[in-house]
Amino acid sequence: MTLLCDKEYPNGMLTDNFIKKALSQLFCENADETKAKYSTYELSLDAGFELIKYDDKGNIQRNEKEESTGKVCANPGDTILVYSKEVFSLPKNVYARVNTVGQIFMAGFSAENTYVDPGFTGQISITLINNSNRTLTMDEGIPLARVEFIKLSDEPSITHKGRNGVRATKVKQSIDKELTSAFEKVELKELFDEIKSSIAIDAIQKKSVRTDIALSRAYIKLVSDIDSINTLLKKQEKKIKYWSWLASLGLGTASAFWIDKFGLTTIVAGWINSDSNQPMWLVVIINIVCSIIATFIYEKVLRRFIK
């Protein structure tokens, strides 16, 4: 592996002109000098990616890299490992800093900013976490990160061995079995009540940030939908009540008419007033009272059928 010549390249961060000049030494595949801008080089996204999953013991499981899709897809809460299309071949006296571009964050990803040690050979990987409530898709070749190249004053005593030299994680993972067991025993309604009462409490905040966001947004959406449904139901209930009373009034009036037609009104009037000729006002009042009583009876019957 070569060194960047001290006579041709200054120590410190390389500008775009020096990056273009040293391009064949910084990368061994897929480099494009038009991507060297200002004092950085813009990396492109490769098509392959790994979805990081966890087994029952909480250990990381990585899927095989997918090469042929041409797209990188991450569902809500997914942690994925994406790769640069460019293949690095850093000289032993060059160090690089990698900063993920802003559009990755704006889309809803949390992304790591990483580095490339002197002597590293291979594609670099960046860990992305989909913290949104949407499936995020990226096409192969889009801007992934900007790289700063720093020429060192001397060759380090130890240089990187390439991707085979990537260290295994020292972080131990585990699954909260108590939480899992608790959720399995809780009814759906109780679960949402619990979320409502503790969404901003430490008990929820201590869990995965991605789960917090997903649950919060799901709950907010659910509450909004329930409020909309309740509003519609109240409107519908008012309409039903209105038409129920209107129908009952019609049936009550018709019943009073038939009661009068069969002479029952006259019989009732005779109980009240013994005169042979009943005054018209008394007959009208009796018909109105019969209509009101019948209307209330019909309304109760109709409401029972509607329920």
Beta strands, then each sheet from edge to edge (+ up, - down):
strand 1: 12-13
strand 2: 27-29
strand 3: 36-37
strand 4: 40-54
strand 5: 60-62
strand 6: 71-74
strand 7: 79-84
strand 8: 87-89
strand 9: 94-100
strand 10: 109-111
strand 11: 114-116
strand 12: 121-122
strand 13: 125-130
strand 14: 136-139
strand 15: 143-151
sheet 1: 1+ 15- 4+ 3-
sheet 2: 1+ 15- 9+ 11-
sheet 3: 1+ 15- 4+ 5-
sheet 4: 1+ 15- 4+ 7- 13+ 10-
sheet 5: 2+ 8- 12+
sheet 6: 6+ 14-
end
